[in-house]
Structure formats: C-alpha cells, structure tokens
Amino acid sequence: MVAAAGIVGLVIVVVLVALLLALSVRMVQQYQRGIVFRFGRVLDRIREPGLHLIVPIADRMVRVSMQTTVIGVPAQGAITKDNVTLTVDAVVYYRVVDPVKALVNVRDYPSAVLQVAQTALRSVIGKADLDTVLGDRDRINAELKAVIDAPTEKPWGLLIERVEVKDVSLPEGMKRSMSRQAEAERERRARVIAADGEFQASRRLADASRAMANTPGAYQLRLLQTVVDVAAEKNSTLVMPVPVELLRFFDKMARGAGAEAGADELAPTVPGDGHRREGNR
C-alpha cells in the first residue's frame, strides 16, 4: 500500500510539474516579440525570439508580429483642387517598431492604420490638381506617407514604410476630354515637325542650288543621277531630255559663227587685190 501510494504521489507530482511547465513556458518566433503583462501591468523587458518562462496565473504574454504588413485602401471618392471628381485607391506598407505602444496605446492597430490611410488619401488628393495626381505619383505617394506616418509612428509605435496610389478612375466625360486634348496635342506636334522639316529642306535646297550654280557641270551630273534612279525601275519608259549645257554649247557656237561672218562682210576691200585674184585664176 505504501509503495502504491508513493507511485500515485509521484505521478501527481509529475503531472503538476508538466502542467506548471505548460503554463510557464512560452515560445516566441523569430518574427515576433513577446510582451508580458504581470497582473495587468506591462513589464519593461521585451521577450526576444526563443523559449521564455513566465509566472503562471500572474503573467500573460502577448506576441506582436514585427513583419511588414500590407493593407489595401478601398477606393475613395475625392475632388481634386481643380474640381475634378475621381476615385482613387492605394496600398500601405507598415510594420511595428515599438510593440509596447502598438499593443497598449491603440486597439486593433491594423484597422486604425486603415482608417488613417483613407482619411489621408482624400485629404492629399483634395490638395492636388488632376495633372499632379496623374503625372506626379511620386509626390502624391510621399505626401501620403508623411500624412499617415505623423499620427502613427510616435503614438502607436508603427512605421509607414511605403504608400502607393494603385489606380485613379476618371469619369467617362473627363476621359473623352483628355483623349481629345491628347489627340490635338499630337496633331499640333505633327504639324510643327512637318513645318520644321519643310523649312530645313528648303534651306538645304537653296544651298544646293547655289553650289550647283557655281559649277555648271553639276546640273548634268544631277541629271545623270536622276536617270540612274529612274532606270532602276523596270516598269517605266525613260525619255532623255536634251541637256541644257549642250544647248548652250550650240548657242555659243552659233553666236561665234555669226560674229565671224559679220566681220568678213564688214572688212574693207584692198586695192589690187582683185587683179591678183584674177591673175591667179
């Protein structure tokens, strides 16, 4: 009987020790930090990753994740500075830097961050015009981060790492207006480019004409080059015009012959010349 009672007592002791260990041992993961409340008061020491012993019944440990959390901000209707109604949604990246503040100073900090992000999104969009919202996303993201980070970092122990505007939805009428504006802008650029090209081409042609005027043979070379370019096409008939230089050559020859004939007619008759010619005959 004594041996049996000793065995039962040993079993009870083992069970009590196991129960005590189960109530005392807590494990903290690598991405977590443990906050211990003793009779409702927070202990100064934050439990690092690993196994930790707490006082049963008196202590209660709460684990806080230190990982970066991503929350999506639902689409918010806002009016820009230039009175354009649009719908904007965003995404917020944040993490806990002070687990005690995040656990004690605010209740359900993920929901609190979401509410602050929604309010900040409408406020920042209302201070910017439409062109800034569409074209300068980095500025809008930076302003959103600053506005959300101000009430959350020191009081709540949270760090807003990044805020990004995901999508901006515009009314259909505004989309059509912007499409017409973009089309008109592209047409204006096309006309300016075409006019600039015509101006540059005219200057180059003027320079080429002056250079060719100083070298008469350049016209003939240009003509031959044009003939070569046209002759590359097998489906055309080539008609060679009379070169201008050739006509000028004949004109100069004709003028020279006419000048010599006129000089012979106007030459004075030498006395005795006719007798010599008759004698020679």
Backbone torsions as a table, in degrees:
resi	resn	phi	psi	omega
1	MET	NA	-40.3	179.7
2	VAL	-64.8	-41.4	179.0
3	ALA	-64.3	-41.0	179.2
4	ALA	-64.3	-41.9	179.0
5	ALA	-65.0	-36.3	177.6
6	GLY	-65.6	-38.9	179.1
7	ILE	-66.2	-42.5	179.6
8	VAL	-63.9	-40.5	178.5
9	GLY	-64.6	-40.5	178.3
10	LEU	-62.8	-40.9	178.6
11	VAL	-63.5	-40.5	179.8
12	ILE	-64.8	-40.7	178.8
13	VAL	-63.3	-43.7	179.5
14	VAL	-61.9	-42.1	179.5
15	VAL	-64.7	-39.9	179.2
16	LEU	-66.4	-40.5	178.0
17	VAL	-63.7	-43.5	178.8
18	ALA	-63.0	-41.4	178.1
19	LEU	-64.8	-40.8	178.6
20	LEU	-63.5	-41.6	177.3
21	LEU	-65.0	-39.3	179.4
22	ALA	-63.1	-35.0	178.8
23	LEU	-82.1	-17.5	-174.2
24	SER	-101.0	-32.8	-173.8
25	VAL	-85.2	130.5	175.4
26	ARG	-130.9	142.1	179.2
27	MET	-113.6	132.3	178.7
28	VAL	-111.7	127.0	-179.7
29	GLN	-73.7	167.3	-177.3
30	GLN	-61.6	-34.8	-177.3
31	TYR	-91.4	10.0	-177.3
32	GLN	-120.1	164.2	169.5
33	ARG	-132.9	141.8	-177.2
34	GLY	-102.0	132.0	177.2
35	ILE	-112.9	122.6	-176.6
36	VAL	-103.0	127.3	174.9
37	PHE	-106.1	121.1	177.0
38	ARG	-109.7	111.8	-175.9
39	PHE	53.4	38.5	175.5
40	GLY	89.3	-6.3	-179.3
41	ARG	-106.3	142.1	-178.0
42	VAL	-79.6	130.7	173.5
43	LEU	-79.7	149.1	-175.0
44	ASP	-67.5	-37.2	-174.1
45	ARG	-78.4	127.6	176.7
46	ILE	-91.6	129.9	-177.2
47	ARG	-76.6	123.5	178.4
48	GLU	-81.8	172.8	179.2
49	PRO	-59.0	140.1	-179.8
50	GLY	133.1	-168.9	178.2
51	LEU	-89.6	138.6	-178.8
52	HIS	-139.8	148.0	177.6
53	LEU	-105.2	134.2	175.6
54	ILE	-124.1	163.5	179.5
55	VAL	-80.6	119.8	179.7
56	PRO	-58.9	146.7	178.2
57	ILE	69.7	-44.8	-177.9
58	ALA	-76.8	-36.4	-175.4
59	ASP	-105.3	150.3	173.1
60	ARG	-139.5	126.2	-178.4
61	MET	-104.0	134.9	175.7
62	VAL	-119.1	128.3	-180.0
63	ARG	-94.7	135.0	179.7
64	VAL	-118.9	128.2	179.6
65	SER	-76.9	134.1	178.2
66	MET	-100.2	7.6	-179.2
67	GLN	-73.2	157.5	174.2
68	THR	-72.2	127.8	-178.6
69	THR	-106.9	138.4	-179.4
70	VAL	-114.6	125.7	176.5
71	ILE	-125.9	140.0	176.6
72	GLY	-94.2	129.8	178.3
73	VAL	-87.0	121.0	180.0
74	PRO	-59.3	159.5	-179.1
75	ALA	-59.8	130.3	-178.4
76	GLN	-117.3	131.6	174.0
77	GLY	-80.0	131.0	-177.5
78	ALA	-144.6	159.7	177.8
79	ILE	-117.4	124.4	-177.8
80	THR	-73.8	176.3	-178.6
81	LYS	-64.1	-31.4	177.9
82	ASP	-95.3	26.8	171.2
83	ASN	62.2	45.8	174.5
84	VAL	-112.7	124.6	-180.0
85	THR	-85.3	128.1	178.9
86	LEU	-146.9	168.6	-179.9
87	THR	-120.3	127.3	-174.0
88	VAL	-128.8	136.1	170.5
89	ASP	-124.9	159.1	-173.7
90	ALA	-146.9	175.7	176.8
91	VAL	-135.1	139.8	-176.0
92	VAL	-121.6	132.6	175.8
93	TYR	-111.9	122.7	179.8
94	TYR	-144.6	164.1	176.2
95	ARG	-149.6	160.9	-178.8
96	VAL	-86.0	129.6	176.1
97	VAL	-111.0	-22.4	176.6
98	ASP	-131.3	96.9	-175.2
99	PRO	-64.8	-28.9	-179.8
100	VAL	-66.5	-47.9	178.4
101	LYS	-64.1	-41.1	-179.1
102	ALA	-63.9	-27.6	-177.6
103	LEU	-92.4	-31.3	-173.4
104	VAL	-97.7	-43.3	-171.1
105	ASN	-80.7	-19.6	-177.8
106	VAL	-140.1	142.5	178.3
107	ARG	-98.4	126.7	179.9
108	ASP	56.1	67.7	-175.3
109	TYR	-62.1	-29.0	174.9
110	PRO	-60.6	-41.2	177.2
111	SER	-67.8	-36.1	178.4
112	ALA	-64.3	-42.6	177.6
113	VAL	-62.6	-39.0	179.3
114	LEU	-63.2	-42.9	179.7
115	GLN	-66.2	-41.9	177.6
116	VAL	-63.1	-39.6	-179.7
117	ALA	-64.8	-39.7	178.4
118	GLN	-63.7	-44.9	179.1
119	THR	-64.5	-43.4	-179.4
120	ALA	-65.3	-36.7	-179.8
121	LEU	-62.7	-46.3	178.2
122	ARG	-65.4	-37.8	-178.7
123	SER	-67.1	-45.2	-177.8
124	VAL	-68.3	-41.6	178.9
125	ILE	-63.1	-36.3	180.0
126	GLY	-68.1	-20.1	179.6
127	LYS	-93.1	-6.1	-177.7
128	ALA	-114.6	153.3	176.1
129	ASP	-86.8	173.8	-174.0
130	LEU	-64.4	-41.4	-179.3
131	ASP	-62.5	-36.9	178.4
132	THR	-68.3	-41.2	-179.9
133	VAL	-63.8	-39.0	-177.3
134	LEU	-83.3	-34.1	-172.2
135	GLY	-104.7	-22.1	-176.1
136	ASP	-121.4	69.2	-178.2
137	ARG	-67.4	-33.8	-178.5
138	ASP	-61.4	-40.4	178.8
139	ARG	-66.1	-44.1	179.2
140	ILE	-62.9	-42.6	179.2
141	ASN	-63.3	-41.1	179.3
142	ALA	-64.9	-41.2	178.5
143	GLU	-66.3	-40.0	177.1
144	LEU	-61.8	-43.6	179.6
145	LYS	-61.3	-43.3	-179.5
146	ALA	-65.7	-40.9	-178.0
147	VAL	-69.0	-39.9	-179.0
148	ILE	-75.8	-32.8	-175.8
149	ASP	-73.8	-26.9	-175.6
150	ALA	-61.1	-49.9	-177.8
151	PRO	-87.1	-0.6	-174.5
152	THR	-111.6	-25.3	-173.0
153	GLU	-73.0	-61.9	-176.1
154	LYS	-76.1	-47.0	-177.8
155	PRO	-70.6	-36.3	-172.7
156	TRP	-106.4	-8.4	179.9
157	GLY	71.5	30.5	-179.3
158	LEU	-115.1	147.8	177.3
159	LEU	-119.1	119.6	176.4
160	ILE	-83.1	108.7	-176.5
161	GLU	-80.6	-38.9	-174.8
162	ARG	-160.4	143.9	174.9
163	VAL	-133.8	130.2	-178.1
164	GLU	-133.5	136.2	172.2
165	VAL	-81.4	121.1	-176.1
166	LYS	-84.2	-49.7	-173.2
167	ASP	-146.6	147.0	176.4
168	VAL	-125.1	117.7	-178.8
169	SER	-103.7	126.2	-179.2
170	LEU	-107.8	154.4	173.5
171	PRO	-63.1	155.6	-177.7
172	GLU	-61.9	-39.4	178.6
173	GLY	-62.2	-40.0	178.4
174	MET	-68.0	-36.1	177.4
175	LYS	-63.3	-41.6	178.7
176	ARG	-65.8	-40.5	178.8
177	SER	-63.4	-42.3	178.7
178	MET	-67.6	-33.8	177.4
179	SER	-66.3	-42.7	177.2
180	ARG	-65.2	-39.0	178.0
181	GLN	-63.1	-43.8	179.2
182	ALA	-65.3	-38.8	179.0
183	GLU	-65.1	-41.9	177.7
184	ALA	-64.5	-37.8	178.5
185	GLU	-64.9	-42.8	178.0
186	ARG	-64.7	-38.6	178.7
187	GLU	-66.2	-39.3	178.0
188	ARG	-62.2	-43.9	179.2
189	ARG	-63.5	-39.6	179.6
190	ALA	-63.5	-41.2	178.8
191	ARG	-66.8	-40.8	178.8
192	VAL	-64.2	-42.5	179.6
193	ILE	-64.8	-41.9	179.1
194	ALA	-64.6	-42.0	178.8
195	ALA	-65.0	-40.4	177.9
196	ASP	-64.4	-38.8	176.8
197	GLY	-64.9	-40.4	177.2
198	GLU	-64.0	-39.8	179.5
199	PHE	-64.9	-45.7	178.9
200	GLN	-64.2	-40.0	178.4
201	ALA	-64.0	-39.4	179.7
202	SER	-65.1	-38.2	177.6
203	ARG	-65.8	-40.9	179.0
204	ARG	-67.0	-38.6	178.3
205	LEU	-66.4	-38.2	178.6
206	ALA	-64.8	-41.9	177.1
207	ASP	-63.0	-40.7	179.5
208	ALA	-66.4	-39.7	179.7
209	SER	-65.6	-38.2	177.2
210	ARG	-66.4	-40.5	178.0
211	ALA	-64.7	-39.9	179.7
212	MET	-71.7	-29.8	177.8
213	ALA	-66.8	-32.7	178.7
214	ASN	-76.3	-17.8	179.6
215	THR	-125.7	97.7	-176.3
216	PRO	-59.7	-33.3	-179.1
217	GLY	-68.0	-14.3	-179.6
218	ALA	-67.1	-30.6	178.3
219	TYR	-64.1	-42.9	179.4
220	GLN	-64.5	-40.5	178.2
221	LEU	-65.2	-38.3	178.1
222	ARG	-66.7	-38.0	177.6
223	LEU	-63.9	-44.3	179.0
224	LEU	-64.4	-36.2	177.6
225	GLN	-65.7	-39.9	176.6
226	THR	-63.7	-39.8	178.1
227	VAL	-62.7	-41.3	178.6
228	VAL	-63.3	-41.4	179.9
229	ASP	-65.1	-41.0	-179.7
230	VAL	-71.3	-36.0	-178.1
231	ALA	-67.2	-17.2	178.0
232	ALA	-66.1	-25.5	176.4
233	GLU	-84.5	121.5	-176.1
234	LYS	-81.3	-10.0	-174.7
235	ASN	-101.6	24.0	-178.3
236	SER	-132.1	155.1	177.4
237	THR	-102.4	128.1	-175.6
238	LEU	-99.9	125.7	176.4
239	VAL	-113.5	117.6	-178.6
240	MET	-83.9	120.3	175.6
241	PRO	-78.3	162.7	177.9
242	VAL	-75.4	125.4	-178.6
243	PRO	-60.2	142.1	179.5
244	VAL	-64.9	-37.7	179.9
245	GLU	-63.5	-35.1	178.3
246	LEU	-65.9	-41.0	177.4
247	LEU	-63.8	-38.9	177.4
248	ARG	-65.3	-36.6	178.9
249	PHE	-63.2	-46.8	177.7
250	PHE	-63.9	-36.6	179.8
251	ASP	-64.6	-42.0	177.8
252	LYS	-65.0	-39.4	178.7
253	MET	-63.9	-41.2	-179.7
254	ALA	-65.5	-41.7	178.8
255	ARG	-64.2	-37.1	178.7
256	GLY	-67.3	-41.3	178.5
257	ALA	-65.8	-41.0	178.8
258	GLY	-64.1	-37.1	179.9
259	ALA	-67.7	-38.3	179.3
260	GLU	-68.2	-39.8	178.9
261	ALA	-64.7	-41.5	178.3
262	GLY	-64.5	-34.2	179.6
263	ALA	-69.1	-36.3	178.4
264	ASP	-66.9	-39.3	-178.5
265	GLU	-68.7	-34.8	-177.4
266	LEU	-86.5	0.6	-177.2
267	ALA	-74.3	138.0	-179.1
268	PRO	-73.4	149.0	-179.0
269	THR	-81.8	131.8	-178.7
270	VAL	-89.5	129.2	179.6
271	PRO	-61.6	140.2	178.7
272	GLY	81.9	-4.8	-178.2
273	ASP	-71.6	-36.0	179.2
274	GLY	-66.9	-38.6	178.3
275	HIS	-63.3	-39.3	179.3
276	ARG	-65.5	-37.2	-179.8
277	ARG	-67.5	-39.9	179.5
278	GLU	-67.6	-40.9	176.6
279	GLY	-61.1	-38.7	179.0
280	ASN	-66.9	-36.6	176.4
281	ARG	-62.8	NA	NA
